[in-house]
Amino acid sequence: MADYPLGSLGIQIREHWRKYRPQMYAELEKAGTLEESVYAAQEQTADAMYDLTVVKKLPYDQAWELVRKEWAFLPSEDS
């Protein structure tokens, strides 16, 4: 079994998905890919934040607004 270490962002992503994307969460859990998917979202978000803030010199709050809904804090399934 692969190890997918979650930091605080990953834990927040997993909880957000559990609360606001319950169908997706259940499907990923059933498929055995929940932790891998959360880890991937965590890493993609962190990489994008690094690129925007360090490489492109965008202020953190602006960068966060651009990336937070891309992989991590997806819109509710009810939306």
Backbone as a ProteinNet text record, in pm:
[ID]
protein_1_A
[PRIMARY]
MADYPLGSLGIQIREHWRKYRPQMYAELEKAGTLEESVYAAQEQTADAMYDLTVVKKLPYDQAWELVRKEWAFLPSEDS
[TERTIARY]
85.2	0	88.4	60.4	137.8	108	206	191.1	164.5	55.6	18	8.6	121.9	120.6	43.7	-49.6	-128.9	-83.3	-63.1	-36.9	-169.1	-160.8	-284.7	-373.9	-314.7	-394.6	-468.1	-399.1	-461	-575.1	-556.6	-662.2	-783	-758.9	-868.6	-940.4	-864.5	-923.8	-1013.8	-962.3	-1041	-1170.5	-1163.8	-1284.3	-1382.1	-1328.5	-1413.8	-1486.4	-1412.8	-1474	-1578.8	-1549.2	-1644.4	-1774.4	-1762.2	-1880	-1954.9	-1880.9	-1945	-1950.4	-1874.3	-1872.9	-1892.6	-1999	-2014.9	-2022.8	-2083.1	-2091.6	-1953.4	-1879.4	-1744	-1656.6	-1668.3	-1592	-1620	-1747.6	-1786.6	-1735	-1740.9	-1692.7	-1541.9	-1468.7	-1323.6	-1288.1	-1361.8	-1337.9	-1365.3	-1475.4	-1512.3	-1407.6	-1354.6	-1253.7	-1115.6	-1102.2	-974.2	-874.1	-924.1	-834.2	-852.9	-924.7	-951.4	-822.4	-739.2	-616.8	-523.6	-512.3	-428.3	-481.6	-613.3	-674.4	-657.7	-676.7	-657.3	-511.8	-421.3	-278.6	-244.2	-298.5	-273.3	-326.1	-444.6	-501.4	-414.9	-367.9	-279.6	-151.8	-90.9	35.1	16.5	-89.7	-115.7	-141	-214.7	-242.9	-114.1	-33.4	92.9	186.8	195.1	281.2	234.2	104.1	49.3	74.6	59.4	84.1	231.1	320.1	462.4	489.7	436.7	458.3	406.9	286.5	227.4	294.1	329.2	383.9	534.4	608.6	754.6	804.8	755.8	804.9	744.9	613	545.6	522.1	560.4	556.1	416.3	315.1	178.4	158.1	88	60.3	-14.1	14.6	-39.3	-191.3	-260.2	-406.7	-463.8	-401	-447.6	-422	-305.1	-272.3	-369.6	-399	-490.2	-628.2	-677.4	-807.9	-809.4	-697.7	-690.5	-687.7	-623.3	-602.6	-690.3	-748.3	-815.3	-932.2	-1003.5	-1117.2	-1079.7	-955.6	-911.8	-902.5	-835.7	-817.1	-862.8	-853.5	-870.5	-1015.2	-1062.3	-1192.8	-1296	-1330.9	-1423.4	-1561.7	-1637.6	-1773.6	-1859	-1958.6	-2050.9	-2119.8	-2151.9	-2225.4	-2365.3	-2415	-2547.5	-2546.1	-2425.2	-2415.2	-2441.6
-120.2	0	124.7	216.2	338.9	431.2	514	608.7	747.2	807.9	941.4	1033.3	1091.2	1174.8	1305.5	1330.5	1452.5	1552.2	1674.9	1784.5	1848.7	1963.7	2030.4	2063.7	2100.5	2128.9	2003.3	1890.9	1765.8	1724.5	1743.8	1711.3	1801.3	1929.3	2022.2	1984.3	1945.1	1903.8	1782.4	1681.3	1559.7	1591.6	1676.3	1712.7	1793	1881.3	1959.2	1865.6	1773	1678.3	1594.4	1549.4	1466.4	1542	1669.6	1750.5	1800.8	1850.7	1918	1835.8	1726.9	1639.4	1494.7	1464.8	1330.7	1219	1244.6	1141.3	1110.7	1213.6	1195.8	1127.7	1172.2	1116.1	966.2	928.8	788	705.2	761.1	689	666.2	768.7	754.7	655.3	662.2	570.3	425.6	405.7	272.1	218	305.5	265.2	247.7	289.2	278	383.9	494.6	600.2	733.4	733.6	859	925.8	852.8	913.5	958.8	879.3	916.7	1044.1	1054.2	1171	1296.1	1281.8	1395.8	1440.1	1344.1	1375.9	1449.5	1402	1467	1610.6	1631.5	1767	1856	1800.3	1874.7	1917.5	1823.9	1851.9	1948.7	1932.1	2023	2164.7	2175.5	2306.7	2371.6	2295	2348	2389.2	2307.1	2339.8	2466.9	2479.5	2598.9	2722.9	2708.5	2821.8	2864.6	2768.6	2799.5	2874.2	2822.9	2885.6	3029.6	3048.3	3182.3	3280.2	3234.7	3328.5	3347.6	3240.3	3250	3283.2	3211.1	3230.2	3355.1	3368.5	3480.6	3600.4	3588.6	3699.4	3756.7	3672.6	3715.3	3715.7	3813.3	3811.3	3683.4	3633.2	3505.4	3500.4	3605.1	3600.7	3593.7	3660.9	3653.7	3515.3	3460.3	3325.9	3224.1	3236	3142.3	3147.6	3265.1	3278.3	3209.7	3212.2	3150.8	2997.8	2941.2	2795.7	2716.6	2779	2702.3	2617.3	2661.1	2584.5	2494.4	2505.4	2427	2277.7	2243.1	2102.8	2074.1	2172	2145.5	2161.6	2283.1	2313.3	2326.5	2211.5	2204.3	2253.6	2306.6	2351.6	2236	2268.7	2169.7	2095.1	1969.1	1891.8	1948.3	2023.8	2085	2207.6	2262.5	2386	2359.5
0	0	0	-88.5	-99.3	18.5	49	159.5	102.1	145.4	99	220.1	262.2	382.4	359.7	448.5	439.3	544.1	497.6	588.9	627.1	687.6	730.6	611.1	497.7	378.3	332.1	328.5	287	378.3	506.5	603	580.7	555	526.9	397.5	297.6	169.7	190.9	260.9	285.1	359	459.4	534.7	450	367.4	276.8	180.4	122.1	29	99.9	220.7	295.2	319.9	352	385.8	262.3	163.3	49.5	-78.7	-84.4	-202.7	-159.3	-84.9	-27.2	-130.5	-245.2	-348.1	-404.4	-438.4	-489.8	-384.4	-259.7	-148.5	-136.6	-139.1	-125.7	-243.3	-363.4	-481.7	-475.2	-433.4	-421.1	-310.8	-201.6	-90.2	-133.5	-204.3	-252.1	-348.3	-432.4	-529.8	-466.3	-341.9	-273.6	-313.3	-368.4	-416.4	-344.5	-234	-163.4	-117	-42.7	11.2	-100.2	-205.7	-319.1	-385.3	-399.7	-463.4	-378.2	-248.3	-157.7	-162.3	-158.9	-164.5	-294.2	-405.3	-534	-534.1	-479.1	-470.8	-383.4	-272.2	-182.2	-254.3	-325.6	-393.9	-510.8	-588.1	-700.2	-649.6	-540.4	-483	-432.5	-361.9	-309.9	-423.5	-527	-641.4	-711.7	-729.3	-794.2	-709.4	-577.9	-488.2	-495	-498	-509.4	-639.7	-748.5	-878.7	-880.2	-827.8	-832	-736.7	-616.6	-517.3	-529.5	-555.2	-559.3	-698.9	-796.7	-933.2	-996.9	-986.2	-1052.8	-962.3	-835	-738.2	-714.3	-724.1	-695.6	-544	-489.8	-345.6	-306.9	-186.9	-140.6	-150.3	-102.9	-102.4	-243.3	-337.2	-476	-535.1	-506.4	-554.4	-496	-367.9	-302.2	-365.6	-396.2	-461	-597.3	-667.1	-799.5	-793.5	-691.5	-692.4	-596.1	-497.8	-392.3	-442.3	-542.5	-594	-711.5	-756.9	-872.8	-840	-728.7	-692.5	-550.1	-463.3	-319.8	-272.2	-271.9	-212.3	-323.3	-375.7	-488.1	-448.5	-543.9	-513.4	-462.6	-387.3	-333.8	-447.6	-424	-523.4	-544.2	-449.1	-459.8	-549.2	-575	-655	-801.2
[MASK]
+++++++++++++++++++++++++++++++++++++++++++++++++++++++++++++++++++++++++++++++

